[in-house]
Amino acid sequence: MNDTLLVRILASIALQAAPLMIAVTGETLTERAGVVNLSLDGKMLMAAMTGFVVAYTTGSLILGFLAAALVGALFALIVAFGSITLKHNQVAIGFVLTLLGADLSAFLGQNFTRLPGPSVGKFAVPYLKDLPVLGPIFFNQNAIFYFAILLVAAAWWWLFRTQPGLHLRGAGERPEAAFARGASVTRLRYLYTVLGGALVGVAGASYSLGIKIGWSEGHTAGLGWIALAIVIFGGWSPARGALGAVVFGATKSLATVFQQNVQGVSVVAFNTLPWLLMIGVLLLVSSDWVARVANLLPPRLRGGFLRLVQVTPPRALGVEFGQE
């Protein structure tokens, strides 16, 4: 493999990971507030369809992304209202919305299947784009990639370095304590569920307007579930979740390379690689092998290893809180 091909593959990995970074960050904010939103897969399909259709009919990419964000926020608002106000099961509501989004996107988008449409173009950063290796990978991408990087950094800073971020984490960890200190847990859960949903909507439109341009039935099918898995792998941290998105993007890009260079193996086999990897990672980080391996390490390394590998969900994730 020559250097030029390697650079192209790394640039492809970065671009493939960008929409997932956005979706993972959105769901991380939602779950950090204590709400489980399983509607991601259907929501991304609806947002991908809506974003493309609006951009196609209006000629405006901005309106396309705004429409997609609105669709994502609306789905999330249904989850929030049903689970927080009506006290229904969060998992059930999200799962039903996933099925609804998949069927509704196929029905409403049937007249726009495989049509050429507008797309997000590349933006080369002056001077930096000419850097060896790093330039083509990081500084000659489209706006979706830059937005994803800035979003991950901003979300990490907000969560772990600000007072509002502390309130957000309190709503998902110890809502009683957060409420006792003056935070409105209900308002926080509504706010971050809707905000997270809007970001997932942007991620859906990022695929149809920037990665896999156009619309077709099942355009982003399965990626919502992958995003949910990456949230767990990432330990409910935007930065670590971004790393998980990069790993998934790498498997997608490598699967494409293998398809082009390995003869006699079914395409389906290569397409299963990302899914098998995510299942394996989830099994590892969710099992007690982490503690067993940690016990074999010297005491001075044990804490760092556990912080790096072990994941713990917010303690009040999916737990109702009666603020009244």
MARPA-870869 format. One record per residue (C-alpha): chain; x, y, z; residue number from 1. Coordinates in steps of 0.2 Angstrom, whole numbers. Example, Ala and Ser with C-alpha at 12.3 -4.5 7.8 and 13.67 -1.06 7.14 Angstrom:
// MARPA-870869
<atom c="A" east="62" north="-22" up="39" k="1"/>
<atom c="A" east="68" north="-5" up="36" k="2"/>
***
This chain:
// MARPA-870869
<atom c="A" east="0" north="0" up="0" k="1"/>
<atom c="A" east="8" north="16" up="-5" k="2"/>
<atom c="A" east="8" north="32" up="5" k="3"/>
<atom c="A" east="-5" north="41" up="-6" k="4"/>
<atom c="A" east="-17" north="27" up="-4" k="5"/>
<atom c="A" east="-14" north="27" up="15" k="6"/>
<atom c="A" east="-18" north="45" up="16" k="7"/>
<atom c="A" east="-34" north="43" up="6" k="8"/>
<atom c="A" east="-39" north="29" up="18" k="9"/>
<atom c="A" east="-36" north="40" up="33" k="10"/>
<atom c="A" east="-45" north="55" up="26" k="11"/>
<atom c="A" east="-60" north="43" up="22" k="12"/>
<atom c="A" east="-60" north="37" up="40" k="13"/>
<atom c="A" east="-60" north="54" up="47" k="14"/>
<atom c="A" east="-75" north="59" up="36" k="15"/>
<atom c="A" east="-84" north="43" up="39" k="16"/>
<atom c="A" east="-83" north="45" up="58" k="17"/>
<atom c="A" east="-89" north="63" up="58" k="18"/>
<atom c="A" east="-108" north="61" up="57" k="19"/>
<atom c="A" east="-106" north="47" up="70" k="20"/>
<atom c="A" east="-97" north="59" up="82" k="21"/>
<atom c="A" east="-111" north="71" up="80" k="22"/>
<atom c="A" east="-124" north="58" up="84" k="23"/>
<atom c="A" east="-114" north="50" up="98" k="24"/>
<atom c="A" east="-112" north="67" up="106" k="25"/>
<atom c="A" east="-130" north="71" up="105" k="26"/>
<atom c="A" east="-135" north="54" up="113" k="27"/>
<atom c="A" east="-121" north="56" up="126" k="28"/>
<atom c="A" east="-129" north="73" up="132" k="29"/>
<atom c="A" east="-146" north="65" up="133" k="30"/>
<atom c="A" east="-141" north="50" up="143" k="31"/>
<atom c="A" east="-130" north="60" up="154" k="32"/>
<atom c="A" east="-146" north="69" up="159" k="33"/>
<atom c="A" east="-154" north="52" up="164" k="34"/>
<atom c="A" east="-165" north="49" up="148" k="35"/>
<atom c="A" east="-163" north="33" up="137" k="36"/>
<atom c="A" east="-167" north="38" up="119" k="37"/>
<atom c="A" east="-168" north="22" up="108" k="38"/>
<atom c="A" east="-176" north="31" up="93" k="39"/>
<atom c="A" east="-159" north="35" up="85" k="40"/>
<atom c="A" east="-160" north="23" up="71" k="41"/>
<atom c="A" east="-177" north="29" up="65" k="42"/>
<atom c="A" east="-173" north="47" up="69" k="43"/>
<atom c="A" east="-158" north="47" up="58" k="44"/>
<atom c="A" east="-167" north="39" up="44" k="45"/>
<atom c="A" east="-181" north="53" up="45" k="46"/>
<atom c="A" east="-168" north="66" up="47" k="47"/>
<atom c="A" east="-158" north="60" up="32" k="48"/>
<atom c="A" east="-173" north="60" up="21" k="49"/>
<atom c="A" east="-180" north="76" up="27" k="50"/>
<atom c="A" east="-163" north="85" up="26" k="51"/>
<atom c="A" east="-161" north="79" up="8" k="52"/>
<atom c="A" east="-178" north="83" up="2" k="53"/>
<atom c="A" east="-178" north="100" up="10" k="54"/>
<atom c="A" east="-161" north="104" up="2" k="55"/>
<atom c="A" east="-166" north="97" up="-14" k="56"/>
<atom c="A" east="-183" north="107" up="-16" k="57"/>
<atom c="A" east="-176" north="123" up="-9" k="58"/>
<atom c="A" east="-158" north="122" up="-15" k="59"/>
<atom c="A" east="-152" north="127" up="2" k="60"/>
<atom c="A" east="-141" north="116" up="13" k="61"/>
<atom c="A" east="-144" north="126" up="28" k="62"/>
<atom c="A" east="-162" north="124" up="27" k="63"/>
<atom c="A" east="-159" north="105" up="24" k="64"/>
<atom c="A" east="-149" north="104" up="40" k="65"/>
<atom c="A" east="-161" north="115" up="50" k="66"/>
<atom c="A" east="-176" north="104" up="45" k="67"/>
<atom c="A" east="-166" north="88" up="50" k="68"/>
<atom c="A" east="-162" north="95" up="67" k="69"/>
<atom c="A" east="-181" north="100" up="69" k="70"/>
<atom c="A" east="-186" north="82" up="65" k="71"/>
<atom c="A" east="-173" north="75" up="77" k="72"/>
<atom c="A" east="-179" north="87" up="91" k="73"/>
<atom c="A" east="-197" north="82" up="88" k="74"/>
<atom c="A" east="-194" north="64" up="90" k="75"/>
<atom c="A" east="-184" north="67" up="106" k="76"/>
<atom c="A" east="-198" north="78" up="112" k="77"/>
<atom c="A" east="-210" north="64" up="110" k="78"/>
<atom c="A" east="-198" north="53" up="120" k="79"/>
<atom c="A" east="-196" north="66" up="134" k="80"/>
<atom c="A" east="-215" north="70" up="135" k="81"/>
<atom c="A" east="-219" north="52" up="136" k="82"/>
<atom c="A" east="-206" north="46" up="148" k="83"/>
<atom c="A" east="-204" north="62" up="159" k="84"/>
<atom c="A" east="-222" north="69" up="160" k="85"/>
<atom c="A" east="-232" north="54" up="156" k="86"/>
<atom c="A" east="-221" north="42" up="165" k="87"/>
<atom c="A" east="-221" north="29" up="152" k="88"/>
<atom c="A" east="-206" north="17" up="148" k="89"/>
<atom c="A" east="-192" north="26" up="139" k="90"/>
<atom c="A" east="-186" north="11" up="130" k="91"/>
<atom c="A" east="-203" north="6" up="123" k="92"/>
<atom c="A" east="-206" north="24" up="117" k="93"/>
<atom c="A" east="-189" north="25" up="108" k="94"/>
<atom c="A" east="-191" north="8" up="100" k="95"/>
<atom c="A" east="-208" north="12" up="93" k="96"/>
<atom c="A" east="-202" north="28" up="86" k="97"/>
<atom c="A" east="-187" north="19" up="78" k="98"/>
<atom c="A" east="-199" north="8" up="69" k="99"/>
<atom c="A" east="-210" north="23" up="64" k="100"/>
<atom c="A" east="-196" north="33" up="58" k="101"/>
<atom c="A" east="-190" north="19" up="47" k="102"/>
<atom c="A" east="-207" north="16" up="38" k="103"/>
<atom c="A" east="-211" north="34" up="38" k="104"/>
<atom c="A" east="-195" north="39" up="29" k="105"/>
<atom c="A" east="-197" north="26" up="16" k="106"/>
<atom c="A" east="-215" north="32" up="12" k="107"/>
<atom c="A" east="-212" north="50" up="12" k="108"/>
<atom c="A" east="-196" north="49" up="3" k="109"/>
<atom c="A" east="-201" north="37" up="-11" k="110"/>
<atom c="A" east="-202" north="51" up="-24" k="111"/>
<atom c="A" east="-184" north="57" up="-20" k="112"/>
<atom c="A" east="-175" north="41" up="-21" k="113"/>
<atom c="A" east="-158" north="41" up="-30" k="114"/>
<atom c="A" east="-160" north="59" up="-36" k="115"/>
<atom c="A" east="-145" north="70" up="-38" k="116"/>
<atom c="A" east="-145" north="84" up="-26" k="117"/>
<atom c="A" east="-135" north="97" up="-17" k="118"/>
<atom c="A" east="-120" north="92" up="-6" k="119"/>
<atom c="A" east="-108" north="99" up="7" k="120"/>
<atom c="A" east="-92" north="103" up="-2" k="121"/>
<atom c="A" east="-74" north="102" up="4" k="122"/>
<atom c="A" east="-66" north="117" up="13" k="123"/>
<atom c="A" east="-47" north="117" up="13" k="124"/>
<atom c="A" east="-39" north="127" up="27" k="125"/>
<atom c="A" east="-26" north="139" up="19" k="126"/>
<atom c="A" east="-8" north="134" up="22" k="127"/>
<atom c="A" east="-13" north="119" up="34" k="128"/>
<atom c="A" east="-20" north="109" up="20" k="129"/>
<atom c="A" east="-2" north="108" up="12" k="130"/>
<atom c="A" east="5" north="100" up="27" k="131"/>
<atom c="A" east="12" north="83" up="23" k="132"/>
<atom c="A" east="0" north="69" up="28" k="133"/>
<atom c="A" east="-9" north="79" up="41" k="134"/>
<atom c="A" east="-15" north="92" up="28" k="135"/>
<atom c="A" east="-26" north="80" up="17" k="136"/>
<atom c="A" east="-32" north="71" up="32" k="137"/>
<atom c="A" east="-38" north="85" up="44" k="138"/>
<atom c="A" east="-38" north="101" up="34" k="139"/>
<atom c="A" east="-45" north="97" up="17" k="140"/>
<atom c="A" east="-62" north="90" up="23" k="141"/>
<atom c="A" east="-80" north="96" up="22" k="142"/>
<atom c="A" east="-89" north="107" up="35" k="143"/>
<atom c="A" east="-97" north="92" up="43" k="144"/>
<atom c="A" east="-80" north="86" up="49" k="145"/>
<atom c="A" east="-75" north="102" up="56" k="146"/>
<atom c="A" east="-92" north="104" up="65" k="147"/>
<atom c="A" east="-90" north="87" up="73" k="148"/>
<atom c="A" east="-73" north="90" up="80" k="149"/>
<atom c="A" east="-78" north="107" up="87" k="150"/>
<atom c="A" east="-94" north="99" up="94" k="151"/>
<atom c="A" east="-85" north="85" up="103" k="152"/>
<atom c="A" east="-73" north="98" up="111" k="153"/>
<atom c="A" east="-87" north="110" up="116" k="154"/>
<atom c="A" east="-97" north="96" up="123" k="155"/>
<atom c="A" east="-83" north="89" up="133" k="156"/>
<atom c="A" east="-79" north="106" up="140" k="157"/>
<atom c="A" east="-97" north="109" up="144" k="158"/>
<atom c="A" east="-99" north="93" up="153" k="159"/>
<atom c="A" east="-83" north="93" up="164" k="160"/>
<atom c="A" east="-78" north="111" up="165" k="161"/>
<atom c="A" east="-93" north="121" up="168" k="162"/>
<atom c="A" east="-106" north="123" up="182" k="163"/>
<atom c="A" east="-121" north="120" up="170" k="164"/>
<atom c="A" east="-112" north="104" up="165" k="165"/>
<atom c="A" east="-111" north="99" up="183" k="166"/>
<atom c="A" east="-130" north="101" up="184" k="167"/>
<atom c="A" east="-132" north="91" up="169" k="168"/>
<atom c="A" east="-122" north="76" up="176" k="169"/>
<atom c="A" east="-131" north="78" up="192" k="170"/>
<atom c="A" east="-148" north="75" up="184" k="171"/>
<atom c="A" east="-141" north="59" up="177" k="172"/>
<atom c="A" east="-131" north="53" up="192" k="173"/>
<atom c="A" east="-140" north="60" up="208" k="174"/>
<atom c="A" east="-156" north="69" up="203" k="175"/>
<atom c="A" east="-162" north="71" up="221" k="176"/>
<atom c="A" east="-145" north="80" up="226" k="177"/>
<atom c="A" east="-146" north="91" up="210" k="178"/>
<atom c="A" east="-164" north="96" up="214" k="179"/>
<atom c="A" east="-159" north="100" up="232" k="180"/>
<atom c="A" east="-146" north="111" up="226" k="181"/>
<atom c="A" east="-158" north="121" up="215" k="182"/>
<atom c="A" east="-157" north="112" up="198" k="183"/>
<atom c="A" east="-173" north="109" up="189" k="184"/>
<atom c="A" east="-171" north="90" up="185" k="185"/>
<atom c="A" east="-186" north="90" up="174" k="186"/>
<atom c="A" east="-181" north="105" up="164" k="187"/>
<atom c="A" east="-163" north="99" up="162" k="188"/>
<atom c="A" east="-169" north="82" up="156" k="189"/>
<atom c="A" east="-181" north="90" up="143" k="190"/>
<atom c="A" east="-168" north="102" up="137" k="191"/>
<atom c="A" east="-154" north="90" up="134" k="192"/>
<atom c="A" east="-166" north="76" up="127" k="193"/>
<atom c="A" east="-172" north="89" up="114" k="194"/>
<atom c="A" east="-154" north="96" up="111" k="195"/>
<atom c="A" east="-147" north="78" up="109" k="196"/>
<atom c="A" east="-161" north="74" up="97" k="197"/>
<atom c="A" east="-157" north="89" up="86" k="198"/>
<atom c="A" east="-139" north="84" up="85" k="199"/>
<atom c="A" east="-144" north="66" up="80" k="200"/>
<atom c="A" east="-155" north="74" up="67" k="201"/>
<atom c="A" east="-140" north="84" up="60" k="202"/>
<atom c="A" east="-130" north="68" up="60" k="203"/>
<atom c="A" east="-143" north="60" up="49" k="204"/>
<atom c="A" east="-143" north="74" up="37" k="205"/>
<atom c="A" east="-124" north="74" up="37" k="206"/>
<atom c="A" east="-125" north="57" up="28" k="207"/>
<atom c="A" east="-137" north="61" up="15" k="208"/>
<atom c="A" east="-130" north="78" up="11" k="209"/>
<atom c="A" east="-111" north="75" up="14" k="210"/>
<atom c="A" east="-106" north="57" up="15" k="211"/>
<atom c="A" east="-118" north="45" up="6" k="212"/>
<atom c="A" east="-126" north="59" up="-5" k="213"/>
<atom c="A" east="-144" north="57" up="-9" k="214"/>
<atom c="A" east="-158" north="47" up="-2" k="215"/>
<atom c="A" east="-164" north="29" up="-3" k="216"/>
<atom c="A" east="-174" north="18" up="8" k="217"/>
<atom c="A" east="-164" north="12" up="23" k="218"/>
<atom c="A" east="-151" north="25" up="19" k="219"/>
<atom c="A" east="-143" north="26" up="37" k="220"/>
<atom c="A" east="-151" north="10" up="43" k="221"/>
<atom c="A" east="-141" north="2" up="58" k="222"/>
<atom c="A" east="-131" north="18" up="61" k="223"/>
<atom c="A" east="-142" north="23" up="75" k="224"/>
<atom c="A" east="-139" north="7" up="84" k="225"/>
<atom c="A" east="-120" north="9" up="81" k="226"/>
<atom c="A" east="-121" north="26" up="89" k="227"/>
<atom c="A" east="-130" north="19" up="104" k="228"/>
<atom c="A" east="-116" north="6" up="106" k="229"/>
<atom c="A" east="-102" north="19" up="104" k="230"/>
<atom c="A" east="-110" north="29" up="118" k="231"/>
<atom c="A" east="-108" north="14" up="130" k="232"/>
<atom c="A" east="-90" north="10" up="123" k="233"/>
<atom c="A" east="-86" north="29" up="126" k="234"/>
<atom c="A" east="-91" north="28" up="144" k="235"/>
<atom c="A" east="-104" north="42" up="141" k="236"/>
<atom c="A" east="-89" north="54" up="137" k="237"/>
<atom c="A" east="-89" north="64" up="121" k="238"/>
<atom c="A" east="-70" north="63" up="118" k="239"/>
<atom c="A" east="-70" north="44" up="121" k="240"/>
<atom c="A" east="-86" north="42" up="111" k="241"/>
<atom c="A" east="-77" north="51" up="96" k="242"/>
<atom c="A" east="-63" north="38" up="97" k="243"/>
<atom c="A" east="-76" north="25" up="96" k="244"/>
<atom c="A" east="-83" north="33" up="80" k="245"/>
<atom c="A" east="-66" north="34" up="73" k="246"/>
<atom c="A" east="-64" north="15" up="76" k="247"/>
<atom c="A" east="-80" north="12" up="67" k="248"/>
<atom c="A" east="-75" north="23" up="53" k="249"/>
<atom c="A" east="-59" north="13" up="51" k="250"/>
<atom c="A" east="-68" north="-3" up="50" k="251"/>
<atom c="A" east="-80" north="4" up="36" k="252"/>
<atom c="A" east="-65" north="11" up="26" k="253"/>
<atom c="A" east="-55" north="-5" up="28" k="254"/>
<atom c="A" east="-70" north="-16" up="23" k="255"/>
<atom c="A" east="-71" north="-6" up="7" k="256"/>
<atom c="A" east="-52" north="-8" up="4" k="257"/>
<atom c="A" east="-54" north="-27" up="7" k="258"/>
<atom c="A" east="-68" north="-28" up="-5" k="259"/>
<atom c="A" east="-58" north="-20" up="-19" k="260"/>
<atom c="A" east="-42" north="-30" up="-16" k="261"/>
<atom c="A" east="-48" north="-47" up="-10" k="262"/>
<atom c="A" east="-56" north="-59" up="-22" k="263"/>
<atom c="A" east="-68" north="-73" up="-19" k="264"/>
<atom c="A" east="-75" north="-67" up="-2" k="265"/>
<atom c="A" east="-93" north="-61" up="-1" k="266"/>
<atom c="A" east="-96" north="-42" up="1" k="267"/>
<atom c="A" east="-108" north="-46" up="15" k="268"/>
<atom c="A" east="-94" north="-54" up="25" k="269"/>
<atom c="A" east="-84" north="-38" up="24" k="270"/>
<atom c="A" east="-99" north="-27" up="28" k="271"/>
<atom c="A" east="-101" north="-37" up="45" k="272"/>
<atom c="A" east="-84" north="-32" up="51" k="273"/>
<atom c="A" east="-89" north="-16" up="59" k="274"/>
<atom c="A" east="-104" north="-24" up="68" k="275"/>
<atom c="A" east="-93" north="-39" up="74" k="276"/>
<atom c="A" east="-81" north="-26" up="81" k="277"/>
<atom c="A" east="-93" north="-16" up="90" k="278"/>
<atom c="A" east="-101" north="-32" up="98" k="279"/>
<atom c="A" east="-84" north="-38" up="103" k="280"/>
<atom c="A" east="-80" north="-21" up="111" k="281"/>
<atom c="A" east="-96" north="-20" up="120" k="282"/>
<atom c="A" east="-94" north="-37" up="127" k="283"/>
<atom c="A" east="-77" north="-33" up="134" k="284"/>
<atom c="A" east="-81" north="-16" up="142" k="285"/>
<atom c="A" east="-97" north="-23" up="150" k="286"/>
<atom c="A" east="-90" north="-39" up="157" k="287"/>
<atom c="A" east="-80" north="-42" up="173" k="288"/>
<atom c="A" east="-64" north="-47" up="164" k="289"/>
<atom c="A" east="-59" north="-29" up="166" k="290"/>
<atom c="A" east="-58" north="-31" up="185" k="291"/>
<atom c="A" east="-49" north="-47" up="183" k="292"/>
<atom c="A" east="-35" north="-40" up="171" k="293"/>
<atom c="A" east="-33" north="-25" up="183" k="294"/>
<atom c="A" east="-30" north="-36" up="198" k="295"/>
<atom c="A" east="-15" north="-44" up="188" k="296"/>
<atom c="A" east="-7" north="-27" up="185" k="297"/>
<atom c="A" east="4" north="-18" up="198" k="298"/>
<atom c="A" east="-5" north="-6" up="210" k="299"/>
<atom c="A" east="2" north="10" up="202" k="300"/>
<atom c="A" east="-5" north="5" up="185" k="301"/>
<atom c="A" east="-22" north="-2" up="191" k="302"/>
<atom c="A" east="-31" north="14" up="193" k="303"/>
<atom c="A" east="-26" north="21" up="176" k="304"/>
<atom c="A" east="-31" north="5" up="167" k="305"/>
<atom c="A" east="-48" north="5" up="175" k="306"/>
<atom c="A" east="-51" north="23" up="170" k="307"/>
<atom c="A" east="-46" north="19" up="153" k="308"/>
<atom c="A" east="-56" north="3" up="150" k="309"/>
<atom c="A" east="-70" north="2" up="162" k="310"/>
<atom c="A" east="-86" north="10" up="159" k="311"/>
<atom c="A" east="-100" north="15" up="171" k="312"/>
<atom c="A" east="-117" north="22" up="166" k="313"/>
<atom c="A" east="-125" north="37" up="174" k="314"/>
<atom c="A" east="-133" north="30" up="190" k="315"/>
<atom c="A" east="-150" north="37" up="187" k="316"/>
<atom c="A" east="-150" north="33" up="168" k="317"/>
<atom c="A" east="-168" north="28" up="164" k="318"/>
<atom c="A" east="-174" north="31" up="182" k="319"/>
<atom c="A" east="-190" north="41" up="184" k="320"/>
<atom c="A" east="-188" north="57" up="195" k="321"/>
<atom c="A" east="-204" north="65" up="203" k="322"/>
<atom c="A" east="-198" north="83" up="205" k="323"/>
<atom c="A" east="-214" north="88" up="213" k="324"/>
***
